[in-house]
Amino acid sequence: MAINTDVSGADQGRRNIVLYPGPRIVVTSQYIQTADHCYPIRDLLPITRYEVHAHHARNMALIFGAIEVALAAPLAAAYGSAMLLCVGFVAAFGLFAALLVDSRRNPSLMALCAVYRGRPFTLFSSRDRREFGQVRRAVLRAVEANTPARP
């Protein structure tokens, strides 16, 4: 009987279960297959999650909206004008509504990054939260399946 050199002693007798059969990435209990390469799970550590916000203007708009609300109340009290207070809150509400619409139309980029043979790389990235969550859970299950049980 010939010995298969591709299978380590720890992997003998274990089934390879497909955890996520996606079109861009396939996650199994023993490896992750991307368009570029096939990575054994035991060689991918650490696997981290990153969320990249592409627009810094979003953060600045939040800061200026908070400043506007913070200035509207004292100025309205100083001048005794309820109209000034209402205008400040309407402007801030419009800014927050625009931010909400923008975040739904332009979601942030989410990425799974890992280190393979000492070289960091992006394993998977997506703007779709549902797809990214499914891939992330599959990768977590695969890592758990390859982690030795504690005595």
C-alpha positions, 0 to 999 in steps of 0.5 A: 500500500502506497503512502500518500505524502500530501496527507499529514498524520494528523489529517488521516481519517478526517473528512474534508467538509465543505463549509462555504462553497462560494464562487469566489472562495471555497472554505473547507474544514482543511483548506481555503481555496481562492482564485489564486491559491489553496491555503491549508488551514493549519498554515494560516495564522492569525486570521483577522477581520478588518473593516475599511471605511473608504471616506473620511468625509463621513467622519467629518460630517458626523463631527460637524453635525454634533458641533452644530447641535451643540451650538444650536442650543446655547445660541437659541437660549442666548437669543431667546429664539426657538426658531434658531433651535429648530433650524439647527436641529433640522440642519443636523437631522438632514446631515445625519439622514444623508450619512445614513443614506450614504452608508447604505449606498456605499458600505464599508469594505470588510476583509479577512487577512491572514499570514501564510508562510510569513507573508501577510495577505488578504484572504477575502474581501467584500462590501456585502455584509451577508456574504462576508459574515457567511465566509467569516463564520465558515473560516472560524469553524474551519479554524476550530476544526483544526485546533487540537482539543485541550486535554 
